[in-house]
Amino acid sequence: MEETTPSSKDTRATIKVCLHRKCCQNGAEDIYRNLKEGLTKEEALVLPVYECFGFCTDGPNIAINDNIVKGIRPFTVVELVRRELDNPSCKADGLGSKSIDELDSILDDIEKL
């Protein structure tokens, strides 16, 4: 049986592929398949995610260790993930994160209290 969640000792990267309807219309299923076939089990755990990441207009989207990468193309996704794993970049968006604009608004609301 294939592992579906990382264990606490697992050091592999976790790649989540948005398979929400809009991303699927833009090729997300091909991205998921290419990652499953192109990355070894030692490199990364590739997981399907059916809840929207919130960046539909920029999709299809994946999350590499919870950092969202937008506008992915099936034919380049494996190389992109390997580059990102070798040299992680700083991402502005992450799963469970808020954009800077949203945080500014939240801070403004807190200051009014």
GROMACS elastic network, one bead per residue, 0.5 to 0.9 nm:
[ bonds ]
;  ai    aj funct       b0    kb
    3     6     6  0.75011   500
    3    45     6  0.81584   500
    4    45     6  0.77409   500
    4    46     6  0.83251   500
    4    47     6  0.69152   500
    5    14     6  0.88109   500
    5    45     6  0.78350   500
    5    47     6  0.80162   500
    6     9     6  0.80238   500
    6    10     6  0.58169   500
    6    11     6  0.84448   500
    6    12     6  0.80361   500
    6    13     6  0.89805   500
    6    14     6  0.75917   500
    6    45     6  0.73152   500
    7    10     6  0.50705   500
    7    11     6  0.86354   500
    8    11     6  0.83508   500
   10    13     6  0.85205   500
   11    42     6  0.89997   500
   11    44     6  0.87870   500
   12    41     6  0.83134   500
   12    42     6  0.64876   500
   12    43     6  0.58167   500
   12    44     6  0.50024   500
   12    45     6  0.65853   500
   13    42     6  0.88605   500
   13    43     6  0.66110   500
   13    45     6  0.61922   500
   13    46     6  0.84456   500
   13    64     6  0.70731   500
   13    65     6  0.59288   500
   13    85     6  0.75472   500
   14    43     6  0.89797   500
   14    44     6  0.55783   500
   14    46     6  0.60840   500
   14    47     6  0.74120   500
   14    63     6  0.79278   500
   14    64     6  0.60631   500
   14    65     6  0.50536   500
   14    66     6  0.76596   500
   15    35     6  0.85823   500
   15    44     6  0.66339   500
   15    45     6  0.60258   500
   15    47     6  0.60885   500
   15    48     6  0.85445   500
   15    62     6  0.68582   500
   15    63     6  0.56057   500
   15    65     6  0.61784   500
   15    66     6  0.76930   500
   15    81     6  0.84473   500
   16    32     6  0.86313   500
   16    45     6  0.83388   500
   16    46     6  0.59370   500
   16    48     6  0.57761   500
   16    49     6  0.61362   500
   16    61     6  0.87322   500
   16    62     6  0.55177   500
   16    64     6  0.66332   500
   16    65     6  0.79380   500
   16    66     6  0.75886   500
   16    68     6  0.89512   500
   17    28     6  0.71554   500
   17    29     6  0.84938   500
   17    31     6  0.76175   500
   17    32     6  0.60935   500
   17    46     6  0.74444   500
   17    47     6  0.62492   500
   17    48     6  0.50833   500
   17    49     6  0.56851   500
   17    50     6  0.83613   500
   17    60     6  0.84031   500
   17    61     6  0.65361   500
   17    63     6  0.65210   500
   17    64     6  0.89090   500
   18    21     6  0.88042   500
   18    23     6  0.64821   500
   18    24     6  0.79090   500
   18    28     6  0.67997   500
   18    29     6  0.87876   500
   18    32     6  0.85548   500
   18    47     6  0.89281   500
   18    48     6  0.64200   500
   18    50     6  0.60031   500
   18    51     6  0.70199   500
   18    52     6  0.64744   500
   18    53     6  0.67369   500
   18    59     6  0.86563   500
   18    60     6  0.70645   500
   18    61     6  0.57975   500
   18    62     6  0.58688   500
   18    63     6  0.80786   500
   19    22     6  0.79895   500
   19    23     6  0.59646   500
   19    24     6  0.55425   500
   19    28     6  0.59617   500
   19    29     6  0.67056   500
   19    32     6  0.82670   500
   19    48     6  0.63429   500
   19    49     6  0.56576   500
   19    51     6  0.75061   500
   19    52     6  0.77620   500
   19    60     6  0.84227   500
   19    61     6  0.87021   500
   20    23     6  0.56002   500
   20    24     6  0.61483   500
   20    25     6  0.87857   500
   20    28     6  0.84293   500
   20    49     6  0.73240   500
   20    51     6  0.59143   500
   20    52     6  0.55053   500
   20    53     6  0.84258   500
   20    56     6  0.88719   500
   21    24     6  0.51273   500
   21    25     6  0.63160   500
   21    26     6  0.89416   500
   21    50     6  0.81876   500
   21    52     6  0.83948   500
   22    25     6  0.51246   500
   22    26     6  0.66887   500
   22    28     6  0.87725   500
   22    52     6  0.86183   500
   22    56     6  0.63406   500
   22    57     6  0.84752   500
   22    59     6  0.78077   500
   22    60     6  0.78424   500
   23    26     6  0.50941   500
   23    27     6  0.65262   500
   23    28     6  0.53619   500
   23    29     6  0.83198   500
   23    52     6  0.84858   500
   23    56     6  0.65311   500
   23    57     6  0.88120   500
   23    58     6  0.89607   500
   23    59     6  0.55615   500
   23    61     6  0.69525   500
   24    27     6  0.51827   500
   24    29     6  0.57711   500
   24    30     6  0.84984   500
   24    60     6  0.72651   500
   25    28     6  0.72479   500
   25    29     6  0.86416   500
   25    60     6  0.85031   500
   26    29     6  0.86199   500
   26    59     6  0.70347   500
   26    60     6  0.59602   500
   26    73     6  0.89871   500
   27    30     6  0.54578   500
   27    31     6  0.65017   500
   27    32     6  0.89121   500
   27    59     6  0.89237   500
   27    60     6  0.67244   500
   27    72     6  0.88057   500
   27    73     6  0.76136   500
   27    74     6  0.70289   500
   28    32     6  0.61473   500
   28    33     6  0.85798   500
   28    59     6  0.83016   500
   28    60     6  0.56025   500
   28    61     6  0.75332   500
   28    62     6  0.86974   500
   28    72     6  0.83061   500
   28    73     6  0.84349   500
   28    74     6  0.76278   500
   29    32     6  0.50892   500
   29    33     6  0.61914   500
   29    34     6  0.85861   500
   29    74     6  0.87797   500
   30    33     6  0.50538   500
   30    34     6  0.60091   500
   30    35     6  0.85263   500
   30    73     6  0.88137   500
   30    74     6  0.58308   500
   30    75     6  0.87574   500
   31    34     6  0.51308   500
   31    35     6  0.61546   500
   31    36     6  0.85895   500
   31    60     6  0.84277   500
   31    62     6  0.87940   500
   31    72     6  0.77501   500
   31    73     6  0.69868   500
   31    75     6  0.78860   500
   31    76     6  0.89518   500
   31    77     6  0.66722   500
   31    78     6  0.86143   500
   32    35     6  0.52455   500
   32    36     6  0.61872   500
   32    37     6  0.86370   500
   32    46     6  0.76660   500
   32    47     6  0.81151   500
   32    48     6  0.72308   500
   32    74     6  0.82327   500
   33    36     6  0.51239   500
   33    37     6  0.61257   500
   33    38     6  0.82994   500
   33    74     6  0.87292   500
   34    37     6  0.51411   500
   34    38     6  0.55516   500
   34    39     6  0.81307   500
   34    74     6  0.66889   500
   34    75     6  0.78422   500
   34    77     6  0.74413   500
   34    78     6  0.69962   500
   35    39     6  0.56202   500
   35    40     6  0.88690   500
   35    46     6  0.68953   500
   35    74     6  0.86213   500
   35    77     6  0.70460   500
   35    78     6  0.58393   500
   35    81     6  0.86805   500
   36    39     6  0.59756   500
   36    40     6  0.77769   500
   36    41     6  0.85282   500
   36    45     6  0.85145   500
   36    46     6  0.62938   500
   36    47     6  0.87915   500
   37    40     6  0.76300   500
   38    78     6  0.60921   500
   39    42     6  0.80687   500
   39    43     6  0.61440   500
   39    44     6  0.66443   500
   39    45     6  0.86569   500
   39    46     6  0.84632   500
   39    78     6  0.68511   500
   39    81     6  0.89721   500
   39    82     6  0.85132   500
   40    43     6  0.52080   500
   40    44     6  0.66757   500
   40    45     6  0.85527   500
   41    44     6  0.56475   500
   41    45     6  0.63130   500
   41    46     6  0.84846   500
   42    45     6  0.79155   500
   43    82     6  0.85581   500
   43    85     6  0.89033   500
   49    52     6  0.78155   500
   49    53     6  0.87462   500
   50    53     6  0.89256   500
   51    54     6  0.87791   500
   52    55     6  0.76670   500
   52    56     6  0.75112   500
   53    56     6  0.74305   500
   53    61     6  0.75519   500
   53    62     6  0.84966   500
   53    63     6  0.87499   500
   53    68     6  0.80993   500
   53    94     6  0.88318   500
   53    95     6  0.69985   500
   54    57     6  0.86569   500
   55    58     6  0.55137   500
   55    59     6  0.63351   500
   55    60     6  0.84073   500
   55    61     6  0.74552   500
   55    70     6  0.74924   500
   56    59     6  0.50638   500
   56    60     6  0.70705   500
   56    61     6  0.78422   500
   56    70     6  0.89000   500
   57    60     6  0.83725   500
   57    71     6  0.87691   500
   58    61     6  0.73695   500
   58    70     6  0.56611   500
   58    71     6  0.53062   500
   58    72     6  0.88132   500
   59    62     6  0.84567   500
   59    69     6  0.87723   500
   59    70     6  0.54602   500
   59    72     6  0.67791   500
   60    69     6  0.87880   500
   60    70     6  0.62617   500
   60    71     6  0.52140   500
   60    72     6  0.55387   500
   60    73     6  0.76140   500
   61    68     6  0.67817   500
   61    69     6  0.57579   500
   61    71     6  0.59318   500
   61    72     6  0.59433   500
   62    66     6  0.85640   500
   62    67     6  0.81535   500
   62    68     6  0.57235   500
   62    69     6  0.54287   500
   62    70     6  0.66600   500
   62    71     6  0.86636   500
   62    72     6  0.73286   500
   63    69     6  0.59065   500
   63    70     6  0.85824   500
   63    94     6  0.75061   500
   63    95     6  0.75222   500
   64    67     6  0.51515   500
   64    68     6  0.64171   500
   64    69     6  0.72860   500
   64    81     6  0.73715   500
   64    84     6  0.79612   500
   64    85     6  0.81396   500
   65    68     6  0.83884   500
   65    94     6  0.88636   500
   66    93     6  0.87398   500
   66    94     6  0.54788   500
   66    95     6  0.53402   500
   66    96     6  0.84200   500
   67    90     6  0.83871   500
   67    91     6  0.60314   500
   67    92     6  0.79789   500
   67    93     6  0.61741   500
   67    95     6  0.65917   500
   68    91     6  0.71752   500
   68    92     6  0.82177   500
   68    93     6  0.56690   500
   68    94     6  0.51772   500
   68    95     6  0.68491   500
   69    72     6  0.70926   500
   69    91     6  0.79969   500
   69    93     6  0.81250   500
   69    94     6  0.87578   500
   72    75     6  0.89233   500
   72    76     6  0.76640   500
   72    77     6  0.63904   500
   72    80     6  0.87486   500
   73    76     6  0.57050   500
   73    77     6  0.59645   500
   74    77     6  0.53966   500
   74    78     6  0.81160   500
   75    78     6  0.77192   500
   75    79     6  0.87186   500
   76    79     6  0.56129   500
   76    80     6  0.61179   500
   76    81     6  0.87346   500
   77    80     6  0.50115   500
   77    81     6  0.60884   500
   77    82     6  0.85981   500
   78    81     6  0.52302   500
   78    82     6  0.62419   500
   78    83     6  0.86677   500
   79    82     6  0.51492   500
   79    83     6  0.61524   500
   79    84     6  0.85781   500
   80    83     6  0.51715   500
   80    84     6  0.61603   500
   80    85     6  0.86209   500
   81    84     6  0.50302   500
   81    85     6  0.60780   500
   81    86     6  0.85736   500
   82    85     6  0.50654   500
   82    86     6  0.61436   500
   82    87     6  0.85604   500
   83    86     6  0.51423   500
   83    87     6  0.60411   500
   83    88     6  0.77222   500
   84    87     6  0.51422   500
   84    89     6  0.67054   500
   85    88     6  0.56386   500
   85    89     6  0.89587   500
   88    91     6  0.88865   500
   91    94     6  0.71450   500
   92    97     6  0.88251   500
   92    98     6  0.89372   500
   92    99     6  0.71976   500
   92   100     6  0.82555   500
   93    96     6  0.87304   500
   93    97     6  0.64200   500
   93    98     6  0.72149   500
   93    99     6  0.66162   500
   94    97     6  0.51195   500
   94    98     6  0.77577   500
   94    99     6  0.88799   500
   95    98     6  0.85585   500
   98   101     6  0.80335   500
   98   102     6  0.59201   500
   98   103     6  0.62768   500
   99   102     6  0.51732   500
   99   103     6  0.62947   500
   99   104     6  0.87108   500
  100   103     6  0.50371   500
  100   104     6  0.61555   500
  100   105     6  0.86533   500
  101   104     6  0.51561   500
  101   105     6  0.63615   500
  101   106     6  0.87427   500
  102   105     6  0.51433   500
  102   106     6  0.62743   500
  102   107     6  0.87207   500
  103   107     6  0.61125   500
  103   108     6  0.85275   500
  104   107     6  0.50949   500
  104   108     6  0.61431   500
  104   109     6  0.86628   500
  105   108     6  0.50630   500
  105   109     6  0.63060   500
  105   110     6  0.87252   500
  106   109     6  0.51157   500
  106   110     6  0.62888   500
  106   111     6  0.87413   500
  107   111     6  0.61673   500
  107   112     6  0.87342   500
  108   111     6  0.51557   500
  108   112     6  0.64846   500
  109   112     6  0.52536   500
  109   113     6  0.68926   500
  110   113     6  0.53839   500
